[in-house]
Amino acid sequence: MRILLLMLMALSMNALAQTQPVHMLRLYEDNDLFTLRGSDRGYTNGTRIDVFYRRQKPVKSIFNNLLPKAGDSSINTYSWGAMHMMYTPANIEATRPDPFDYPYSGSLFVSHAIHSSNPKRKYLIQTEWIIGVMGKYAYGEQLQTYVHKITKSPEPMGWDHQLSPALLVNLNVSFEKSLLQRKPMEAVYGTSVALGTMRDGIKFYTTLRLGKMAPYFSGFIEQHAAYNNTPRLKSYLIIRPAFDIVLHNTLIEGNVFKRGIFTSDSNEQHSPAPAPVVNRFLTSADIGWVVSFEVVSASFTYKLSSPDIKGESPHAIGNISLTLIL
């Protein structure tokens, strides 16, 4: 552990000496335990790790050319990431969960993305490819059972009724444009589209930032690092209201081609599975605070959204993110 910390410190000091940072590590955790209304209901946990990097030379490949860029003056940041997500119903001690509540659902996937921002024209395009699995091969049961055991929380008893395995392949594209850029405030509007076997839909949102920060379109890594004339210490508030149109969410509704419940009970394996009534129109609001000094950045975001399933209460979740420039 000491050797690893020394290596990270050495890499970080090297990043400070560079004109612009080119590598960044992000650790990301969603959890409803981070809110005053913490519970395991609905989207209960998401753990993610990402490595962001700047390519020194353009890559000449068909795949790279298919990824849209934000013009000739764009700052392009690439990333690889891995994420695990879990949904659970309200009563995790029931061996037969309510079929009209949130299902037991686990997913595990990797992502490859490009964040392309244009500081002159003040807009950006982000493209993300996702591939992974949902169901028993995502090991949601094992992970939640282990965490609840070491935290002495109630044991989840309904994972035998989780959603059936499915292959997740998705393309997510976002576009953002400046509305206002005047110190100490910035406003940006955005649209994101999701297509694939994981999620289909479109989202409209506005981002308001207030405080001491780097310009929004100066590059993704630059948001978290001290370089050139950007402040060594950054501290700012983020508010992001959004409206979401959901065409299909496999993590709640099951396989886009055929919904089913995985169960160890042979008498139930071929029985029709009732499905909850899903909300197709969602509203949400994120409120967060970001603090960044030199090569280290931390943020906490409180996320409140309308329920994914009709008849349920609004859902709250907290996010903690830590980044380190390498």
LINURCOR-V875893 format. One record per residue. N is the residue number from 1. RES is the residue in three letters. OMEGA is omega in whole degrees, -180 to 180 (* if undefined). NEAR is the number of other ideal C-beta (glycine too) atoms within 10 Angstrom. D_FIRST is the distance of its C-alpha to the first C-alpha in Angstrom with 2 decimals. Layout:
[[N RES OMEGA NEAR D_FIRST] [N RES OMEGA NEAR D_FIRST]]
This chain:
[[1 MET 179 5 0.00] [2 ARG 180 6 3.84] [3 ILE 180 7 5.43] [4 LEU 180 8 5.11] [5 LEU 179 9 6.28] [6 LEU 179 10 8.68] [7 MET 180 11 9.91] [8 LEU 179 14 10.69] [9 MET 180 12 12.38] [10 ALA 179 11 14.31] [11 LEU -180 15 15.47] [12 SER 178 17 16.51] [13 MET 177 11 18.50] [14 ASN 179 14 20.10] [15 ALA -180 22 21.14] [16 LEU -177 14 22.87] [17 ALA -178 6 24.97] [18 GLN 176 12 26.26] [19 THR 176 7 29.50] [20 GLN 179 14 28.20] [21 PRO -177 23 24.70] [22 VAL 179 17 24.43] [23 HIS 178 16 21.11] [24 MET 176 25 19.64] [25 LEU 178 15 17.15] [26 ARG 172 17 18.47] [27 LEU -166 14 17.28] [28 TYR -179 17 20.51] [29 GLU 169 16 21.61] [30 ASP 176 21 25.28] [31 ASN 179 19 26.21] [32 ASP 174 20 29.52] [33 LEU 179 15 27.86] [34 PHE 180 17 27.18] [35 THR 179 15 30.98] [36 LEU -179 7 33.58] [37 ARG -174 13 35.12] [38 GLY 177 14 32.03] [39 SER 178 14 32.99] [40 ASP -175 23 32.30] [41 ARG 178 20 35.46] [42 GLY 178 24 35.56] [43 TYR -171 22 32.54] [44 THR -175 24 29.95] [45 ASN 173 21 26.54] [46 GLY -179 17 25.08] [47 THR -174 15 21.46] [48 ARG 172 18 20.92] [49 ILE -178 14 18.58] [50 ASP 171 18 20.28] [51 VAL -180 14 19.85] [52 PHE -178 23 22.77] [53 TYR 178 15 24.15] [54 ARG 179 17 27.33] [55 ARG -178 12 29.23] [56 GLN 180 6 30.59] [57 LYS 177 5 33.64] [58 PRO 178 9 35.65] [59 VAL -179 11 35.25] [60 LYS 178 7 38.68] [61 SER -180 9 38.62] [62 ILE -179 6 40.82] [63 PHE -179 9 37.96] [64 ASN -179 14 36.73] [65 ASN 179 11 40.34] [66 LEU 179 8 40.79] [67 LEU -177 20 38.14] [68 PRO 178 14 40.08] [69 LYS -177 18 39.26] [70 ALA 176 24 40.43] [71 GLY -176 13 42.85] [72 ASP -179 7 42.78] [73 SER -174 11 40.93] [74 SER 172 22 38.11] [75 ILE -172 20 34.43] [76 ASN 179 19 32.74] [77 THR -179 23 29.15] [78 TYR 179 18 27.94] [79 SER 168 19 25.24] [80 TRP -179 13 23.80] [81 GLY 176 18 22.59] [82 ALA -177 14 22.29] [83 MET 174 18 23.49] [84 HIS -178 18 24.40] [85 MET 179 21 27.34] [86 MET 168 27 29.33] [87 TYR 176 24 32.81] [88 THR 178 27 34.33] [89 PRO -177 25 37.74] [90 ALA -177 15 38.57] [91 ASN -178 16 39.09] [92 ILE 179 21 36.14] [93 GLU 178 9 37.72] [94 ALA 180 14 40.75] [95 THR 176 9 40.87] [96 ARG -176 13 43.25] [97 PRO 175 23 42.02] [98 ASP -177 14 44.62] [99 PRO -179 13 45.34] [100 PHE 174 15 46.16] [101 ASP 173 19 42.85] [102 TYR 179 24 39.57] [103 PRO 164 25 38.62] [104 TYR -176 25 35.51] [105 SER 176 26 33.85] [106 GLY 179 26 30.45] [107 SER -180 24 29.58] [108 LEU -176 19 26.83] [109 PHE 173 20 27.24] [110 VAL -179 12 25.97] [111 SER 173 18 27.49] [112 HIS -172 15 28.40] [113 ALA 171 20 29.93] [114 ILE 177 21 31.50] [115 HIS -175 21 31.99] [116 SER -178 21 34.99] [117 SER -180 27 36.26] [118 ASN -176 18 39.33] [119 PRO -179 17 39.24] [120 LYS -178 11 42.95] [121 ARG 173 14 44.41] [122 LYS 171 18 41.78] [123 TYR 179 19 40.95] [124 LEU 175 26 38.19] [125 ILE 177 20 37.90] [126 GLN 180 22 34.85] [127 THR -178 17 35.00] [128 GLU 173 19 32.58] [129 TRP 180 16 32.86] [130 ILE 172 22 31.44] [131 ILE -179 15 31.49] [132 GLY -178 21 30.32] [133 VAL 172 16 31.67] [134 MET 178 26 32.87] [135 GLY -172 24 33.68] [136 LYS -179 18 32.43] [137 TYR 175 14 30.45] [138 ALA 175 24 28.19] [139 TYR 176 15 27.09] [140 GLY 180 27 27.75] [141 GLU -177 17 29.15] [142 GLN -178 12 26.18] [143 LEU -178 16 23.72] [144 GLN 178 22 26.01] [145 THR -180 15 26.96] [146 TYR -179 11 23.39] [147 VAL -180 14 22.61] [148 HIS 179 15 25.98] [149 LYS -177 10 25.43] [150 ILE 177 7 22.27] [151 THR 180 8 23.94] [152 LYS 176 6 27.24] [153 SER 179 14 29.11] [154 PRO -179 10 32.24] [155 GLU 176 10 31.75] [156 PRO -171 23 32.85] [157 MET -171 16 35.89] [158 GLY -176 21 37.28] [159 TRP 174 22 34.92] [160 ASP -178 17 37.63] [161 HIS 179 21 39.52] [162 GLN 178 25 37.00] [163 LEU -176 27 38.31] [164 SER 179 18 38.92] [165 PRO 178 14 36.66] [166 ALA 174 25 37.22] [167 LEU -179 16 36.06] [168 LEU 175 22 34.84] [169 VAL -176 14 35.74] [170 ASN 172 19 36.20] [171 LEU 179 13 37.00] [172 ASN -179 19 36.36] [173 VAL 179 15 37.99] [174 SER 175 18 37.99] [175 PHE 179 15 40.25] [176 GLU -177 22 40.02] [177 LYS -178 14 42.50] [178 SER 172 16 42.88] [179 LEU -177 13 45.38] [180 LEU 177 10 44.91] [181 GLN -177 14 42.87] [182 ARG -176 7 43.89] [183 LYS 5 9 41.60] [184 PRO -174 11 40.07] [185 MET 174 14 40.59] [186 GLU 175 22 40.14] [187 ALA -176 16 41.54] [188 VAL 172 21 40.91] [189 TYR -176 14 42.50] [190 GLY 176 18 41.08] [191 THR 176 13 41.90] [192 SER -180 18 39.71] [193 VAL 179 13 41.04] [194 ALA -180 22 39.38] [195 LEU 176 15 40.98] [196 GLY -177 18 40.04] [197 THR 178 18 39.53] [198 MET -178 24 36.80] [199 ARG 175 20 38.59] [200 ASP 179 17 41.80] [201 GLY 179 17 42.86] [202 ILE -176 14 43.16] [203 LYS 176 18 41.71] [204 PHE -176 13 43.11] [205 TYR 175 19 41.20] [206 THR 179 15 41.24] [207 THR 176 18 38.33] [208 LEU 177 15 39.00] [209 ARG -177 21 36.58] [210 LEU 179 13 37.43] [211 GLY -179 16 35.75] [212 LYS -170 14 34.05] [213 MET 172 22 32.55] [214 ALA 178 21 32.67] [215 PRO -173 17 35.62] [216 TYR -175 21 35.04] [217 PHE -180 25 36.09] [218 SER -177 17 34.22] [219 GLY -174 24 31.61] [220 PHE -179 23 28.89] [221 ILE -178 25 25.89] [222 GLU 177 24 28.04] [223 GLN -172 22 28.26] [224 HIS -173 26 24.69] [225 ALA 172 28 24.59] [226 ALA 179 21 26.51] [227 TYR 179 20 28.70] [228 ASN -175 10 32.26] [229 ASN 179 6 34.26] [230 THR -177 16 32.14] [231 PRO 174 12 31.10] [232 ARG 178 11 27.80] [233 LEU 177 10 27.81] [234 LYS 179 20 28.95] [235 SER -176 13 29.95] [236 TYR 179 19 32.30] [237 LEU 176 15 33.75] [238 ILE 174 18 34.11] [239 ILE -177 14 36.94] [240 ARG 172 18 37.54] [241 PRO -176 14 40.51] [242 ALA 174 18 41.10] [243 PHE -171 14 43.71] [244 ASP 172 20 42.74] [245 ILE -175 12 45.18] [246 VAL 176 19 43.75] [247 LEU 176 12 45.62] [248 HIS 176 18 43.31] [249 ASN -176 21 39.89] [250 THR -177 23 38.94] [251 LEU 177 21 36.10] [252 ILE -175 21 38.86] [253 GLU -177 19 42.03] [254 GLY -177 24 40.84] [255 ASN -178 18 41.50] [256 VAL -180 17 43.61] [257 PHE -178 9 45.95] [258 LYS 180 8 46.21] [259 ARG 178 17 44.83] [260 GLY 178 17 43.97] [261 ILE 173 23 42.10] [262 PHE 179 17 40.04] [263 THR 178 18 41.05] [264 SER 179 10 41.12] [265 ASP -176 11 44.68] [266 SER 179 7 47.07] [267 ASN -177 7 49.87] [268 GLU -171 14 48.01] [269 GLN -176 12 46.47] [270 HIS 179 7 49.58] [271 SER 176 11 50.68] [272 PRO -178 8 50.87] [273 ALA 175 15 48.02] [274 PRO -176 10 49.09] [275 ALA 175 15 47.12] [276 PRO 178 19 46.36] [277 VAL -172 10 48.16] [278 VAL 173 15 45.76] [279 ASN 180 19 46.14] [280 ARG -180 14 46.71] [281 PHE -176 10 46.61] [282 LEU 172 19 43.65] [283 THR -179 13 43.05] [284 SER 176 17 39.78] [285 ALA 176 13 38.41] [286 ASP 175 18 34.92] [287 ILE -175 14 34.35] [288 GLY 178 19 31.09] [289 TRP -179 14 29.67] [290 VAL 174 21 27.32] [291 VAL -178 15 25.69] [292 SER 176 25 24.20] [293 PHE -180 13 23.35] [294 GLU -174 17 22.75] [295 VAL -177 23 19.97] [296 VAL -180 15 18.80] [297 SER 178 20 21.09] [298 ALA 178 15 21.45] [299 SER 170 18 24.45] [300 PHE -179 14 26.07] [301 THR 175 18 29.06] [302 TYR -176 16 31.62] [303 LYS 178 21 33.44] [304 LEU -178 15 36.85] [305 SER 173 19 38.91] [306 SER -173 16 42.08] [307 PRO 175 16 41.69] [308 ASP -177 22 41.31] [309 ILE -179 19 43.82] [310 LYS -180 12 47.21] [311 GLY 178 10 47.90] [312 GLU 180 19 44.32] [313 SER 176 11 43.19] [314 PRO -173 12 41.22] [315 HIS 178 23 37.49] [316 ALA 178 17 34.80] [317 ILE 177 23 31.10] [318 GLY 179 18 28.36] [319 ASN 172 18 25.75] [320 ILE 178 15 22.55] [321 SER 177 19 21.17] [322 LEU 178 14 18.36] [323 THR 179 23 18.44] [324 LEU 176 19 16.68] [325 ILE -178 26 18.70] [326 LEU * 20 17.12]]
